[in-house]
Amino acid sequence: MLRNILLIDALGGLSGDMFLGAFLDLGLPVELLRETLAQIGAGRFFTFEITSVERHGIAACKVDFPALAEARAHPAPRTLRAVENFLHSAGLPENIAETSRAIFQRLGAAEARVHGTTLDKVHFHEVGDYDTLADIVGVATALAWCAPKGLHCKPVPLGTGFIDCAHGRLPVPVPAVMALLEGLPVVESGIEAELVTPTGAAILKTLSEILPPAEKSGYRLGRSGYGAGSREHRQRPNLLRLSLGTMDRADKVEEVPYALESLMILEVSLDDLTPEKLAALQERLLVDGALDVVTWPVVMKKGRIGMLLQVLLRPQDEAALVKRIFSESPTLGIRRRRSERYFLEREICQYQTSFGPIRCKIARDQRGQIMNLKPEHDDLAELAARHGLALTRLEQMILSEISK
């Protein structure tokens, strides 16, 4: 089975419009992008312009989103909560909305860290306009279109000097970019200019979190696309190059028909939290977006009996869950690591049986084959009480009836 590998080569820097221009040059259908952007105000608050330009003799795609007059009366959302509400009300496809939220959450978390505030108090300034919103939603659309399963990123060139912004005169790269690029490969360019914008860094950071790293060789190189920035630099072309490679997983491991996703695991050892407070913390972590929360007893230093708390989560929920653990437990440190899991697609279906209607959770592999079918416990308990039957016996009879 062939799977796409996204290769990112920041020849002259990173920005949201460079990412989107490169995806368009790579083959992202313009009409698909227009349809998505119309849902967030294209044609009402901003227009969409695509031009072909050259940088050091290389043809590239450049995108712009000029604001329209109505944008003054209805400005773009400037807080993370407002952005999330805007994306929800826009009616975007869930995968596009989820990726867009993850990128904005990365931006917000970096700004909160730099300015020493909380995520809910962050206000987007330079990135708080419709063009940034269009860049991020456009990139999320492109990712849904090409569906990469792995990522390979070459070192990102960093500029130098200072720039003036809403917060005053800041060094290049600006602090938010430095926070976002932590753990990613970089290289000094010697160019006195801002080569990496917060939006570009947030997109790259999100991709590095949600996509597993690809091997540096062994894939077949496909088409490449070039996205252009606004400035011209003598030292190097102000371009972002994206390429799609393909890797045959059958060459490496036996193919399995199960979806695979990249997740994070947070762990903390606790010996001074009451069981009642630990149970409350577990419940609140699940409300905050944790996929699973488990605890088990451990022996800590000096022979003390404690509990190990382990949280499974999606990368975009990390900031909220870390805040919850620190605010509601006495721990001074949280371990984190990346992980992957196979999972089955799930849906809830209602069946009519001789005992009454009952909802069942159906789990399927990527081929559509049913791997598990389980009646919902609350429905099962209600029917068991109504008919005076044991839960286990009723479940067996209902499953037998459904299978026929």
Secondary structure, 3 states (H helix, E strand, C coil): CEEEEEEEECCCCECHHHHHHHHHHHCCCHHHHHHHHHCCCECCCECCEEEEEEECCEEEEEEECCECCHHHHCCCCCEHHHHHHHHHHCCCCHHHHHHHHHHHHHHHHHHHHHHCCCHHHCECCCCCCHHHHHHHHHHHHHHHHHCCCEEEECCEEECCCEEEECCEEEECCCHHHHHHCCCCCEEECCCCCCCECHHHHHHHHHHHHHCCECCCCCCEEEEEEEEECCCCCCCCCCEEEEEEEEEEHHHCCCCCCCEEEEEEEEEEEECCCCHHHHHHHHHHHHHCCCCEEEEEEEECHHHCEEEEEEEEECHHHHHHHHHHHHHHCCCCCCEEEEEEEEECEEEEEEEEECCEEEEEEEEECCCCCEEEEEECHHHHHHHHHHHCCCHHHHHHHHHHHHHC
